[in-house]
Amino acid sequence: MTMTSPRSRWLTVLAALLPVLLAGGCASLVGKASDRLAAQLGSAVTNSNDPATVRDGLPAYLLLIDGLVQGQVPGDKRNASLLFAAAELNGAYAGNFTGDDRQRAKRLSAKALDYARRGTCAQDKTLCAALDADMDTFTAAVKAAPRQNIGGQYALAAAWVGFVQANSEDWGAIADLPKIEALLGHVVATDPGHARGMPRVYLGVLNSLRPEALGGKPELGREHFEAAIAMSQGRNLYAKTLMAEYYARLVFDQDLHDRLLDEVLSADPAEPGFTLTNVLAQDRAKALVASGKDYF
């Protein structure tokens, strides 16, 4: 196997996780009319079975939702849900449909993170003040955050991941990964089934980066993957794909690896809230089957 640096390994992981950000967020952030429109747009994206249509059609709606955001009164707590929905749509597009245009990805991911931070600040002043603070202060603010803000915390983590991936050469951005992990960990601890287990998919990957002898926690990673799969009743195909890629390959379990990928490729990708990510998961699974012949 070719050895990679910890930094390059993190960047590979972030790229793998970006399609996960498409699922489980926007549709839960519904309020007034503009929020409902944003949620409906998010639902249309996650339920599409044609990534090319999403790629070509979404930019017009990004402009629309930007206009809705601009029409709001700054700092109003009622704006939080719209800001989080705008963050997720912009972040999903930046991470999945900008191709090799790195500058465009940076611009859109920065806008997504700005929206998510503004949503956080409208929703939770204490967490807002801790966003750029030291890790202890940030962790304390996350733990103290009201339970009803879990959706916003997940949206913030998602936008933050996308920003780090788009700015992969910036060590300052990468240094924020522990804060992202803290957000995801708190979401899972507070609401284990949030977004049908999507935060647990992230944690499954993050704990399967290194073998146990080097400080990794692959068996904890497996628990997170299995929990996420169970919460979706096996319909979250991306959870299976990433479990094969990160956990099964790490522990050299070829039977598990091949079984998971076979299940992904033989499944019908249509599933409310997961269709687009399932189509993307099947594309990734095909590549893993091909590379697996040389890996094991």
N, C-alpha and C positions, 0 to 999 in steps of 0.2 A: 504493500500500500504506500502511496505517496503521503508523506507527512506534511501537515499544514500547520501554520502558526495559529495560536489561540485567536488572534485578531481575525484572520481569514476564515477560521471556523465559525466565529460569531457572525460574520457577514453572510456566509452561506446559510446559516440558520435563519437569519432575518429574511433573506430572500425567499426561503422555503415557507416561512410563516405568513408572508404577506397575503396570499389568497385567503387565509383564515380570517383576516380582518373583514372580509366581505360578509361574513355570516354573523347573525345573532345580535346586531346592534341597532341599526336605524329603526327597525319596525317597532322596537320597544319604547322609543322616545317620542311619544305622541302627546300633543297638547292641543293648542289652538289650531286655527285653519292652516297657517303656514307650517306648523309642525307636522300636521297630518299630511300635507303635500310632500314634505321632506321624507316622512316615513314611507309614504306610498312609492316615492322614487327609489328609496332604498330597497323596498320589497320587490319592485320590478327588476332591479339589478340582481338581487340574490336569487330570484326565481327564473332568470333567463337561462336558456340552455345553449345560447350562442354567444360566446365571448366576443366575437367580432362585432356583433350588433351593439353590445355594451360599449365596446371600445369606440365605435363610430358615433353612437348616439348620445353618450353621456355628457360630452362637453357642453352641449346646449343647456342641459339641466344644471350643470355646475354654475353656469352664468346666472340661471334663474334663481338658484338657491343663494348665490352670492348677493343678488339683488334683494332677496327677502331678508338676509342678515343685515344689509345696509339700511333697511327700512326700520330696524328695531332701535329702541332707546338703549344706548350703551349702559351696561352694568345692571340692567333690570333682571332680577332672578328668573322672571318668566321667559327670558330669552335662552336659558341654558339648553333646553331640549333641542331647539332649532340649531344652536351653535354646535352641539355634539353631532347632530345628524349631518350638518354641513361638513364637519371635520371628517366623518367616516366616508362620505361620498368622495370628497377630494382626496383623502388618503388612499382609498381603494383604487381610484383611477391612477394616482401617482405611482403606486406600487405595482400595478398589473398591466397598464395599458400605455405607458409612455415609451416602451421599447428601449432603444439605445440613447434616447435624448435625455442625458443625465441632468442637464440644466433645467429642463421642464419638470423632471421628477423632483428636483430640489425645490423649485418654486411651489409646486402643488403640495408637496409634503410639508413645506414650511407654513403654507396657508392652513393646511389641515391642523397642524400642531397649534398654530395661533388660535384657530377657532376653538380647539379643545381646551386650551389654557383659558381662553375667555369664558367658555362655558363653565369651567371649574371655578373661576373667580366669581362668576355670577351666582353660582350654586353654593360655594363653601369658601368663605373668606379665610378661614384658618388654613385649609389646604392650599389655597391660592398663595398665601404668604410664604408657604414652605416649599414651593415648587423649585426654587433655586437655592434653598438652604442646604445645610449639611445633611448627611444620610439619617442621623439620629432624629433630627428635627422633622425631616420629611416623613420618616416611618411613624413617628408619634402622631403626626397630623393625619396620616392615612388611617391609623387605628382608631382615631377619634372621630372619623368622618361618619355622619349619619347613615344608617342602613339604607335609607331610601335613595342615597346618592350612588349606589353601586353601579348603576348603568353608566353614569357619567365617568366614574373612575375607570371602567373598562374602556370607554370611548377614548379617554385620555391616554391610557396605555397603548391602545391600538395606533393612535395618531403618532405617539412618541416612537413606537417601533418603526413606523414608516419613515419618519424623519431621520432616524439613525441609519436606516438602510440607504436612504438617498444621499446621506453625507458620510459614507463609509470610510472616507479618508480622514475624517475629522475625529481625532482621539477625544476631544472634548465632548462630542456627541455620544461616542461609544461609552464614555465614563458614566452616562446616565442609565445604563442598563440595569444596575441594581435597583434603581428607583422603579423602573418598569416591572421588574420581578416582584418588588414589594407591593405594587398596585395589584398585580395579578394574584399574588398570594392572598391578599386581603379580600379580593372579590370571591375567591374560592372558599376561604374560611367563613365568610359571612353568608354567602349564598352558593353552596356547592353546585347547584344545577343551573347557575346563571348562564344565559345564552345557550342553553342546551349543551353545556359542557365545554364551550369553546375556550375559556381561559385555561382549562385543564389540558387542552391540546398543547398550548404554549408551554405549560409547566412540564408536560411530558417530554418535549424536545429539550428544554433547558436542563433537565436532570439526566438526559441521555447523551450529553455532549462528550463526556469523558468516562473511561472505565472506572470502576470503583477504586482500583489501586491508585488512581491519579486524582482522587477526590470527587469523582462523579457519583451519582446516585441513580444508576440505571433501573433498579427495581422500583424505586419511587416513581421514576419516569413511567415505567410500565403500568403502575397503579393509576397514574393520571390518564394515560392513554386508554386503558380499559374502562375507566369510569366515564370518560368522554364518549366512547363508543356505545357503552350501555345506555347513557342518557339520551342518545339519539336513536336507540334501538337498532344500532348498526347502520343507520342511514347517513352518518357523517363519514363519507368516503375519504375525506382528506385526513381525518384522524387515523384511519387505517394505513393510508399511504405513508404518513410521517412516522407512524410506529414501525413500519417495515424499514424505512430508510434510516431512522436514528436508533431505535432500540434494538431491533432484530439484527441489524448489521453490527452494532457495537458489541453485542454478546455472541455474534456469529451463530445465530439461530436461523439456519437456512430454511428449515421447514416452516417456521413461523413467518419468515420473510415471504416465502413463495405463497403460502396460504393466504396471507393478508392481501397480497397483490392480485391473486386470482379472484378473491372476493370482490375487490374493487373493480376489476375489469369486467366481471360477469354481471355486475349490478346495474339496475336501471338508475341513471343519475337523477331522475326527476324526484324531488323531495322539497316541499315547501321550506324556504329559508336556506336550503343547501344546494339547490340545483346547479348554480354557476360554479360554486367551489367543487362540487362533485365532478363536473365536466373537467375542470382544471386538474383535479386529483387523478382522473383517469389518464389524462395526458402525461402526468408525472409518473404514474405507475408504469406506463409503457416503457418509459426511459429507464426506470429502475429494473424492470425485468431484463432489458437488454444489457445493462451494466452489471447486473447480478451474476451473469454467467462468468465474468472475470473476477468478481469480488470474492465469491466463495470457492 
